[in-house]
Amino acid sequence: MEQVKIGLALGGGAARGWSHIGVLRALEEAGIRPHVIAGTSMGAVVGGCYSAGHLDEIEAFARELTMRRVWGFLDFNLAGTGLITGGRLTERLIETVGGRRMQDLDIAFTAVATEIGTGHEIWLSQGGLANAIRASYALPGIFKPVKIRGRWLFDGALVNPVPISVCRAMGARYVIAVNLNFDLSSRGTLAPQIEFDTEPEVEPEIEPSVPVPDNGGFNARRLLQRQLFGRGENVPGISTVMVEAFNIVQDRIARSRLAGDPPDAMISPRLHGINLFDFHRAAELIDLGYAAAKREIETINQELSVRARMTGQARRIPA
């Protein structure tokens, strides 16, 4: 039987991207190994590590994360081009993948990024793996953008949230896509006849009326945390507003691109109720990704068998 060249397109979705690990585990168990991988944002993180043979290491790192450890990796920089410089995460990423170069990986891999200013979709398939991954997950306004060959790059989900087209360009004849925003498909509907009360609501004060001693920087950190991640009572923080806006744009673009270039197989983990910053819920996310892939394995195997037979028959027909 002829072998079909399989491509795996791993979509973006911040913390939800840990579910890609479960998807890869399920595909491996079924003997389905991609020949090429394209990743956007967290899809680039997991896909790049898998292509380099370091899936075990990135899974161990993800499962060890707690809320406290997540905060430990956030090196804030309010004076720069992003709220987080990403230095600590970069160190851990380099520790995981080492100095691997993309052209030397076991599986062909491409990371998708967006160029600031032009909006060009940039495909990174040569050079240092860690730097390419950093550029692909540099969420605008949150992470500092990455400069590569004179171009400033940030998150690829702005232009290609689920990089199916990249897999096809890499020669894949059967593309499996992992869409992490399936649960958001009902968002963004038109509500023209809903009446809203436009009177402004009074929000609670952020700062106390009476100055409180800094207490070794604890109060400053707590204030920063409240500003970034909200203050409860459904009051969103800066990061929530930025990420939600980004998420809506990403969802709209994904719908359009999936309609124009659908994959051969779609894996859509059910991730309702898991927020984009829930990095500490890796174990749950991995299980959900695994379960989603298992639901599609039988269909994928059947389609691959048919495609392989068709490819073999086509090659035996005389020119």
Secondary structure, DSSP 8 states (H G I E B T S, - for coil): -----EEEEE---GGGGGHHHHHHHHHHHTT---SEEEEETHHHHHHHHHHTT-HHHHHHHHHH--HHHHHHT--B-TTSSSSB--HHHHHHHHHHHTT-BGGGSSSEEEEEEEETTT--EEEE-SSBHHHHHHHHH--TTTB--EEETTEEEEEGGGT-SS-HHHHHHTT-SEEEEE-TTGGGTT-S---TT-----S------SS-SS----TTTHHHHHHHHHHHH--STT---HHHHHHHHHHHHHHHHHHHHHHHS--SEEE----TT--TT-GGGHHHHHHHHHHHHHHHHHHHHHHHHHHHHHHHHHHHS--
